[in-house]
Amino acid sequence: QVQLVESGGGLVQAGGSLSISCAASGRTVITYAMGWFRQAPGKEREFVAAISWSGGTTYYVDSVKGRFTISRANAKNTVYLQMSSLTPEDAAIYYCYAGPRPSTSTGDYDYWGQGTQVTVSS
């Protein structure tokens, strides 16, 4: 069993940067692909970024390409999402997922966390 705990969310001004983290415990996620999804009020949960177990391959939704960077530190059982040039449209609860392969679908993941709130003021 894997427990995922997101942290680092908060309030940031539009145009600013924020880095959020996801720490895994209970079992190493070194062989798991990891993904970030987000959900804004009244909207569906959407894919943001994913990374292979080795960190060698990353995937992004078009709206965050060039602004967000997903990375991982397997020795720390942690995955990160560095966000820059944030806009109010990026405001959401961000969720971390772990699964056998990178995917844009939450159904392909086995574990997920409780989320961390990111608020962007205009």
C-alpha positions as a LaTeX table, in Angstrom:
\begin{tabular}{lrrr}
\hline
Residue & $x$ (\AA) & $y$ (\AA) & $z$ (\AA) \\
\hline
Gln1 & 0.00 & 0.00 & 0.00 \\
Val2 & 1.18 & 3.49 & $-0.81$ \\
Gln3 & 0.21 & 6.70 & 0.93 \\
Leu4 & 0.67 & 9.96 & $-0.94$ \\
Val5 & 0.72 & 13.32 & 0.80 \\
Glu6 & 0.80 & 16.53 & $-1.17$ \\
Ser7 & 2.19 & 19.75 & 0.27 \\
Gly8 & 3.33 & 23.20 & $-0.70$ \\
Gly9 & 0.08 & 24.66 & $-1.92$ \\
Gly10 & $-0.90$ & 28.19 & $-1.09$ \\
Leu11 & $-1.78$ & 31.61 & $-2.37$ \\
Val12 & 0.28 & 33.18 & $-5.12$ \\
Gln13 & $-0.18$ & 36.23 & $-7.30$ \\
Ala14 & $-0.79$ & 35.86 & $-10.99$ \\
Gly15 & 2.53 & 35.61 & $-12.76$ \\
Gly16 & 4.17 & 34.09 & $-9.72$ \\
Ser17 & 5.67 & 30.70 & $-9.06$ \\
Leu18 & 4.96 & 27.88 & $-6.67$ \\
Ser19 & 6.38 & 24.43 & $-6.12$ \\
Ile20 & 4.31 & 21.60 & $-4.72$ \\
Ser21 & 5.49 & 18.21 & $-3.56$ \\
Cys22 & 4.12 & 14.72 & $-3.12$ \\
Ala23 & 5.74 & 12.45 & $-0.57$ \\
Ala24 & 5.11 & 8.73 & $-0.69$ \\
Ser25 & 5.22 & 6.40 & 2.25 \\
Gly26 & 4.31 & 2.86 & 3.09 \\
Arg27 & 6.07 & 1.45 & 0.08 \\
Thr28 & 8.62 & 2.79 & $-2.30$ \\
Val29 & 7.25 & 4.33 & $-5.45$ \\
Ile30 & 10.55 & 4.08 & $-7.24$ \\
Thr31 & 9.02 & 1.75 & $-9.82$ \\
Tyr32 & 5.82 & 3.75 & $-10.17$ \\
Ala33 & 5.02 & 6.40 & $-12.68$ \\
Met34 & 3.69 & 9.53 & $-11.01$ \\
Gly35 & 1.14 & 12.04 & $-12.16$ \\
Trp36 & $-0.33$ & 15.36 & $-11.15$ \\
Phe37 & $-3.99$ & 16.16 & $-11.73$ \\
Arg38 & $-6.02$ & 19.18 & $-10.70$ \\
Gln39 & $-9.62$ & 20.00 & $-10.06$ \\
Ala40 & $-11.14$ & 23.44 & $-9.95$ \\
Pro41 & $-14.57$ & 24.09 & $-8.39$ \\
Gly42 & $-17.34$ & 22.88 & $-10.66$ \\
Lys43 & $-14.93$ & 21.29 & $-13.11$ \\
Glu44 & $-13.75$ & 17.79 & $-13.90$ \\
Arg45 & $-10.43$ & 16.60 & $-12.57$ \\
Glu46 & $-7.90$ & 17.09 & $-15.33$ \\
Phe47 & $-4.46$ & 15.79 & $-16.15$ \\
Val48 & $-1.59$ & 18.19 & $-15.61$ \\
Ala49 & 1.68 & 16.27 & $-15.85$ \\
Ala50 & 3.18 & 12.81 & $-15.50$ \\
Ile51 & 6.63 & 11.32 & $-15.18$ \\
Ser52 & 8.01 & 7.84 & $-15.77$ \\
Trp53 & 9.52 & 5.85 & $-12.93$ \\
Ser54 & 13.03 & 6.76 & $-14.03$ \\
Gly55 & 12.21 & 10.40 & $-14.54$ \\
Gly56 & 13.41 & 10.12 & $-18.10$ \\
Thr57 & 10.06 & 10.81 & $-19.73$ \\
Thr58 & 7.61 & 13.53 & $-18.88$ \\
Tyr59 & 4.20 & 14.49 & $-20.19$ \\
Tyr60 & 2.24 & 17.71 & $-19.89$ \\
Val61 & $-1.16$ & 19.02 & $-20.81$ \\
Asp62 & $-0.75$ & 21.69 & $-23.46$ \\
Ser63 & $-1.95$ & 24.49 & $-21.20$ \\
Val64 & 1.01 & 24.11 & $-18.83$ \\
Lys65 & 3.80 & 23.28 & $-21.25$ \\
Gly66 & 6.70 & 25.65 & $-20.80$ \\
Arg67 & 5.37 & 26.81 & $-17.42$ \\
Phe68 & 5.25 & 23.67 & $-15.27$ \\
Thr69 & 7.98 & 21.13 & $-14.64$ \\
Ile70 & 7.46 & 17.72 & $-13.08$ \\
Ser71 & 10.41 & 15.99 & $-11.49$ \\
Arg72 & 11.10 & 13.29 & $-8.98$ \\
Ala73 & 13.67 & 12.31 & $-6.38$ \\
Asn74 & 13.39 & 8.57 & $-6.00$ \\
Ala75 & 15.83 & 8.52 & $-3.11$ \\
Lys76 & 13.36 & 10.72 & $-1.24$ \\
Asn77 & 10.23 & 8.98 & $-2.56$ \\
Thr78 & 9.03 & 12.40 & $-3.64$ \\
Val79 & 7.68 & 13.97 & $-6.81$ \\
Tyr80 & 7.56 & 17.69 & $-7.45$ \\
Leu81 & 5.63 & 20.09 & $-9.62$ \\
Gln82 & 7.31 & 23.42 & $-10.21$ \\
Met83 & 4.79 & 25.95 & $-11.50$ \\
Ser84 & 5.59 & 29.34 & $-12.94$ \\
Ser85 & 3.74 & 32.14 & $-14.73$ \\
Leu86 & 0.65 & 31.10 & $-12.85$ \\
Thr87 & $-2.74$ & 32.41 & $-13.91$ \\
Pro88 & $-6.11$ & 32.30 & $-12.14$ \\
Glu89 & $-6.98$ & 29.42 & $-14.48$ \\
Asp90 & $-4.34$ & 27.33 & $-12.71$ \\
Ala91 & $-6.12$ & 27.66 & $-9.38$ \\
Ala92 & $-7.33$ & 24.26 & $-8.22$ \\
Ile93 & $-6.74$ & 21.42 & $-5.84$ \\
Tyr94 & $-3.72$ & 19.52 & $-7.11$ \\
Tyr95 & $-3.63$ & 15.77 & $-6.62$ \\
Cys96 & $-0.72$ & 13.38 & $-6.85$ \\
Tyr97 & $-1.17$ & 9.91 & $-8.34$ \\
Ala98 & 0.99 & 6.79 & $-8.55$ \\
Gly99 & 0.58 & 3.96 & $-11.01$ \\
Pro100 & 2.33 & 1.43 & $-13.24$ \\
Arg101 & 2.79 & 3.77 & $-16.19$ \\
Pro102 & 2.36 & 7.44 & $-17.04$ \\
Ser103 & $-1.18$ & 8.20 & $-18.11$ \\
Thr104 & $-3.51$ & 11.13 & $-18.64$ \\
Ser105 & $-6.35$ & 9.16 & $-17.06$ \\
Thr106 & $-6.86$ & 8.87 & $-13.31$ \\
Gly107 & $-8.26$ & 5.38 & $-13.85$ \\
Asp108 & $-4.82$ & 4.10 & $-14.81$ \\
Tyr109 & $-3.36$ & 4.97 & $-11.42$ \\
Asp110 & $-3.49$ & 2.89 & $-8.27$ \\
Tyr111 & $-2.95$ & 5.46 & $-5.53$ \\
Trp112 & $-3.68$ & 9.13 & $-4.99$ \\
Gly113 & $-3.41$ & 11.73 & $-2.30$ \\
Gln114 & $-5.83$ & 14.14 & $-0.67$ \\
Gly115 & $-4.65$ & 17.13 & $-2.64$ \\
Thr116 & $-3.17$ & 20.52 & $-1.95$ \\
Gln117 & $-4.92$ & 23.80 & $-2.72$ \\
Val118 & $-3.34$ & 26.27 & $-5.10$ \\
Thr119 & $-4.94$ & 29.69 & $-5.23$ \\
Val120 & $-3.90$ & 32.33 & $-7.75$ \\
Ser121 & $-4.95$ & 35.92 & $-7.20$ \\
Ser122 & $-5.39$ & 38.23 & $-10.17$ \\
\hline
\end{tabular}
